Each structure stands twice: as structure tokens, then as C-alpha cells.
Amino acid sequence: MDFWRVLVVCVLLTLTINILVRLSCSIGGMTSISGDYYREKTRNKYSGSEPISTRAVRVLIQWEKHLSRIAYVEEARMTQSRRMLVLRAVVEDYIRSQEPVGSTTLTKDHDLGVSSATVRNDMAALEDEGYLIQPHTSAGRIPTEKGYRYFVDRLATVVPMSEAQRRGINSFLSGSVNLQDTLQRAARLLAQITGQVAVVAAPSLAKSTLRHIEIVPVSINTLLAVVITDTGRVAQHMLNVSELPDTTVLSHLVNEINAQCASVSLTRTADYVRQMSSRKEYRSISKLAETLAQAFDGMADDERASELYMAGTSRLAHQRTVADLAPLFDALEEQVVLMKLMSSLSETTQSNGVGVAIGSETHTPGLLHASVVTSGYGRTLATVDDTTKGETAEEQGREASDRTITAQDSSEPIAFVGSIGPTHMDYEATMAAVRAVARYLTAFVAHDENQTNS
């Protein structure tokens, strides 16, 4: 509407200019008739300047040029906007049919408001800009990696799953008996929903916080430390001692760790336990406390996600050619590379909480013709105590006995859930499914933690 309004104004101004030009010519004719008297009067009245009619014409001509430029820019903007609508239509149709899309099909299936010839020109322009490619001379066009990226970035919101779908997810996952069973079920469910490979990572100890610890004697010179994290993971460590410690002192040590280090990272817990070993009341078990601190440090340095739960790999045979399967299976077997990719992607998600890597964006040879959609689940607690910044180690040691370590909320996910499929995957449906499963796992971890604390 703005373009047509500007165009009408330009036409009206052009007509006005033509009228004024003719009027100027008429005035010139009258001047020639009136002779020297009129010229003398005009010279005396407008000495050193142009006649008023000429100046008005010049101003109007400048305005016409200005409005013409505005009309040109507006037309270019509308043309580019229409091209992007054409691009979106091509991506949607290709995802649905997996066949090259032609201009006739687009004008028939989409209300673009222009002719097939105009759409054909737009598609040619999009091909020149790298958004589309024509596999064969006589064929339609298909999206490139750049085209898919534009499409994904312009998805305003992730379409939420229906109430029936959410109930199905809750019903399928609610029957699990523990975290591992839940993660296995989540992978199978996501593979069923998307028809693609589903990957769910178990939380790593490096991103976990302490929920509870117990230390029990198992022999004359061995203690067993049982550590439960906020994610429900249980870690066991054998602590060798020269002789069993006094049960009262040991109980006091364990109770203080549980009270002061709940929801604190394992690294910070190790620092706190190390500080406890230098205090007077724990001098008799200082070596035990130091050994326990080393055990916490070892768990904190464990960057492995422990396990990757994968499902849906058999579905690849129905979507890929034989030539593509070998490198893709190789990529899926490289679990360390896969974990690094999906973990990094889940930590740098879009505003909708879902990250997408397309083709070469994965930086993985086996995934050059695949897309990865992932989202983090669970939330860790930041454990940096700002009150200790700038203090010396000695000052921190003196204050450690009377200071409770506080934890602050952080948005860092503790693990990820993702889907791997072809670049022509249904991005909207896949992103919605990944986000829904991630949210369920976040709620599951939080509920499990609340039940344990209560």
C-alpha cells in the first residue's frame, strides 16, 4: 500500500509540474507581447533572481526526484521481502516433498500475489544470492545451506506441542524408575516423534552439584564415600586410612559438609573440605579430609557425560543413500566429538532455547549433509562466592569456618538432548519435540532433587 501511495503522489506531482511549465511558457509569451515595459518591471522587481514560476518548477522537479528515489527504494524493499516469502515457500515445499520446487507449483500452492514469471525471476535472483540451487537445468530449485539457515533464523517461535502430545510424553516417561531409565525412554520417544536419530546425554559430574554425602567403614583401614549429586547420579570412592577415625568426629565432618555444601559444585566442595582439614576440631582426621577433597577434585575434573543414550539409527537407512551412510555412522560412533558439538550448541541456543547447526556448521565431516537440533536440560548452580574475590588464601581460610557457601542461579545446562537428521528435516516439528523433551527432563531432575531434599 505504501508503494502505491507514493506512486500516486509522484504522478500527481508530475502533472502539476507539467501544468506549471506550460504556465511558465504562457507567461513568457505575455512578456514578449508587453515588450520592454514588462521586462523592465520584472527586472526592477526581481533584480538578480529567476522569475517565480521558474523557481517553483525547479523545486517541484527536485521533489519529484526525491519521491522517485523513495518509490524506488520502497519497490526494492518490497521485491526483496517478496523474494524471502518465495524462499520460505520453496523451503517448506521441499521439506514436505523432497522434490525440486518450480515456480508454477509455488504460485498454485501459495498466495504470493504475483505471476509465475515474477516468481521465476525471484527464484533466479535467490539462486544468484546463494539461497537456492538448481540441480538440473530443467528442474526446479532446492534450498542451499544458506537458504535453510535463513529459514530457521526467521522462525518467530517454536510451535508448542499439542496438549495430547504433551500428555503422551508425560505418560511415556513417567513410568521410569530412575534417571538412567528416563534418559533411555527420552531417546526412544524423541526418535519416534521425529523419525530421526535421537541423542540424550547423561549429566556429567563436572557440571553437577552436591546433594548429599555419606561415609561408611567397609574394612579395618578403608572407608566408602557415597556422593549423590543434584542430577541423581551416585558416585562411590574408596578412602584408604591407616586406622578408622573416631565416629563422632567423622559424623561431625559429614554433617557439616552436607549443611554447608548442599547445591555447591564439587570443585568448591573440595576447597571447603580442604579448609576444614586445617581446623582444630578436625586435626585428628586431617589426612582423611585431604583424601576426600582429592576425591571431589577427581569427580569435578570428570568432563565425560558418562553415557550417551541413542535411538533411531536404523531409520537412517530410509532417508540416506548408501554413500552418505558410512560417514554418518562414523560420526555417530565418535561420541566424544558428538558430545562436544551438541553440548556447545546447547549452551549457545537461540532465544527459543533450541540450537540448530546445519551442514558445514557442525564442523564434522560425517555431518556435512545433516542438521543437528539440540537443547540443554537441567540447570546447574553457580558456585562462585563473590565475597571471597580479592581475599588472600589465608583470609579465606580464617573465614571459612563461619561462612556458609551460597549458590546462585545460573542458566548453564547440565546436559543436552538432541536430534540428528537430513538438512531437509522438518525443522519446526523437530525443534518443538526437542524442546518439549528437554523441558520434561529439566522438570524431572528438579522434581527428583526436591523429593530427595524433602
C-alpha positions, 0 to 999 in steps of 0.5 A: 500500500505504501508503494502505491501511495507514493506512486500516486503522489509522484504522478500527481506531482508530475502533472502539476509540474507539467501544468506549471511549465506550460504556465511558465511558457504562457507567461513568457509569451505575455512578456514578449507581447508587453515588450520592454515595459514588462521586462523592465518591471520584472527586472526592477522587481526581481533584480538578480533572481529567476522569475517565480514560476521558474523557481517553483518548477525547479523545486517541484522537479527536485521533489519529484526526484526525491519521491522517485528515489523513495518509490524506488527504494520502497519497490526494492524493499518490497521485491526483496521481502517478496523474494524471502516469502518465495524462499520460505515457500520453496523451503517448506515445499521441499521439506514436505516433498523432497522434490525440486520446487518450480515456480508454477507449483509455488504460485498454485500452492501459495498466495504470493500475489504475483505471476509465475514469471515474477516468481521465476525471476525471484527464484533466479535472483535467490539462486544468484544470492546463494539461497537456492540451487538448481540441480538440473537445468530443467528442474526446479530449485532446492534450498542451499545451506544458506537458504535453510539457515535463513529459514530457521533464523526467521522462525518467530517461535517454536510451535508448542506441542499439542496438549495430547502430545504433551500428555503422551510424553508425560505418560511415556516417561513417567513410568521410569524408575530412575534417571538412567531409565528416563534418559533411555525412554527420552531417546526412544520417544524423541526418535519416534516423534521425529523419525530421526536419530535421537541423542540424550546425554547423561549429566556429567559430574563436572557440571553437577552439584552436591546433594548429599554425602555419606561415609561408611567403614567397609574394612579395618583401614578403608572407608566408602564415600557415597556422593549423590549429586543434584542430577541423581547420579551416585558416585562411590570412592574408596578412602584408604586410612591407616586406622578408622577415625573416631565416629563422632568426629567423622559424623561431625565432618559429614554433617557439616559438609552436607549443611554447608555444601548442599547445591555447591559444585564439587570443585568448591566442595573440595576447597571447603573440605580442604579448609576444614582439614586445617581446623582444630576440631578436625586435626585428628582426621586431617589426612582423611579430609585431604583424601576426600577433597582429592576425591571431589577434585577427581569427580569435578575434573570428570568432563565425560557425560558418562553415557550417551543414550541413542535411538533411531539409527536404523531409520537412517537407512530410509532417508540416506543413500548408501554413500552418505551412510558410512560417514554418518555412522562414523560420526555417530560412533565418535561420541566424544566429538558428538558430545562436544558439538551438541553440548556447545550448541546447547549452551549457545541456543537461540532465544527459543532455547533450541540450537540448530547447526546445519551442514558445514556448521557442525564442523564434522565431516560425517555431518556435512549433509545433516542438521543437528537440533539440540537443547540443554536440560537441567540447570546447574548452580553457580558456585562462585562466592563473590565475597571471597574475590580479592581475599588472600588464601589465608583470609579465606581460610580464617573465614571459612569456618563461619561462612556458609557457601551460597549458590546462585542461579545460573542458566548453564545446562547440565546436559543436552538432548538432541536430534540428528537428521537430513538438512531437509528435516522438518525443522519446526516439528523437530525443534518443538519435540526437542524442546518439549523433551528437554523441558520434561527432563529439566522438570524431572531432575528438579522434581527428583532433587526436591523429593530427595531434599524433602 
